[in-house]
Amino acid sequence: MRHSTKAIIREWVESIVIAVVLALFIRAFFIQAFRIPSGSMRPTLKEGDKIMVNKLLYGPKIPFTDIKLPGLRKPMRGDIIVFKYPEDEKKDFIKRLVGEGGEAVEISNGDIIINGKSLDGPPEVENIHYYNKGYYGRSGWPVDVPEDDYFVLGDNSASSKDSRYWGFVPQENVIGRAMFIWWPPWRIQKLK
């Protein structure tokens, strides 16, 4: 009887350890949950929304190293990305990618201008009126996005601290693409 109790306990401990290791592996390389702390991405994301972020798409980092594995593709204009905040890498931020490395970005009369032309798509970027009270990309003063960096904006541009204020997101700071809201239940949806 005593021997079977030890076997049962050992079996439970092994199962729990395997489940924890598997969960950590999935979180490190495939998908991770995040909670939205502010209204900078309203109306797309609201305070308290919980989202799932695909890390495999852009290439996950190997834990405890600076090594980034190759991804399936690079971030694209219109993607909602989660990244390490360039001014404090202990913080994760979420914004929409609007400018890529090698492009000149300007915000004029509520529109995004890329390389001197008004942005034509994607609709998630095109249908937002962008304000520019920041330093980077002011009307008449386009800013050149360095290679391997991104220019990001919050969908709620009237109350978002983003690339207009602090500059660019280095490619190595990108964690992944926000894929869907999973909580609260009435807000479950795929993100565009």
N, C-alpha and C positions, 0 to 999 in steps of 0.2 A: 504494500500500500504506500509506504513512504517513498519507495523508488519511483512509483508512477507519479507522485506529486512533484518530485524534482524534475521529472521528464516533461511534465505539463508546463511547469514554470519556465524551464529552459526553452521549450518550444515557443511560449509566449514572448519571452525576451528576444529570441532570434527573430521572430516575426516583426516585433516592434522596431528592432535595429534595422532590419531590411527595409521596412516601410519608411523610416526616417532617412536612411541613405538614399533611397529612391526619390523621395520628395526633394531632398537637397540637390540631387543631380538634375532633376527636372527644373527646379527653380534656377539653378546656375546656368543651364544651357538652353532651355526651351521656352519657358513661360513663367512670368512672375506677376503677382498681384500688387497693385498700388492703390492708394486712396487719394482722392483729389482734395487738397487742403484749402483751395481758394477759388474765387470766381473768375480768374483770368481767362478761362476757356469757355465761359458762358456764351451762348446757350448750349453748345455742344456737350460740355461737361459741367456739372454743378458740384458745389461743395458737398463732400460726403460720398459722392459716387465712388464705387470701387470698380477698377478696370483690370483687364488682363493685358499684359504686354508680351508680344512675341519677340524674344531675344535672338532666336535662331535666324530670323530673316536677315538681319544686318550683321550677324556674326557675334556670338557671345564671347565674353572674356573668360579666360581660365581663372578660377578663383585664386586669390592670393598672389597673382602675377599681373604683369602689364601686357600679357600675350592675348591678342584678340584673334579668334578663329575666323576663317573666311565665312562670309554670309552668303545668302542666296541672291541678294541684290543690294544695291546702295539705297539709302533713303532718297525719296523723290519728293518734288514739290507737291504740297497738299497733305503729305503724311503727318499724322500727329505722332510726335516722337517724345520719348522719355529720355532724359540725359542728365549727366552730372553737371550741376550748375558751375560754369567756368570760374566764378569768383569764390566759390566755396564747394569743393567737390564732395563734401559730406552730404550735401542736399541734392535731391532729385527734383528736376523740374519737368514740366510737360508743356509743350507749345506745338504750333503748326509750322512746318518747314515751308518757307516761301522763297528763299534765295540759296543758290548752290555756289560752290567755289568757282571763281572765275567770272561771276556775274556782277554787274553794277546794279545796286538796288536803291530805289528812291520811293518815297511815299509822297504823293502829290494829290491834293483835292480828294482824299479818301481812297485813292487807287494806288496799287503797287505798280511801279514802273521797273521793268527788267531790261537792262541794256538799252534804255531810251524808248522802249515800247511798252504800252499799257499791257498788263498781264492778261492773257487770254486763256483762262482755265488754270487749274481745275475749278469747278463751281464752288467747292468748299472755301476757296481763297477769294475767288472773283466776286462772290456775293456779300462780302463784308466791307463795311466802310471803315478804313483804317485811319486813325488819328496819328499825328506824329508830333509829340511834344518832346521827344528825346533828342539825342545828339546824332545818332547814326541814321543816314538815309533821309534827312530832311528835304523838303521840296527845294529843288534847285541845287542840292548838294548830294548827288548819288555817292554811295559808299561801295568800294570794291570788296567783295567777299573773297578772303584768301582761299587758295586751293586747299582742299580737304577740310574746309570749314562750312558752316551753314548759318543762314540768317533766319531766325525764327520769330514768330509773332503769336501772341495770344488772340483767340477769336474775339475776346472782349477787349478790344484794343484801347478803349477809354480807361480801363483800369488794369492794365497788364504791364508789368516790368519785364521787358524782353530785349531782343537784340537792338531795339531803338535806343536803349539806355546803357547796356553793358557790352554790346558787341556780338561776337560770333561764338558758335558752338563748334569746338574741334571734333572732327570725326571720331576720334578715340573716346570722346565723352558720351557718345550715343549708346544708350542701353538697349533700346528696342522700339518697336512700333506699337502704339495702343491699338488693340484689335476690337474690343467690345467692353461694354459696361455689363457687369454681372450682378451688381447690387446697387440700389434696392431693386426688388423684383419688378416694379412697375416701370423701371427705366432700362431694363435689359434691352440692349440693341447693339448691332454692329456699328463701329465707328467708321466714318468716311473722312 
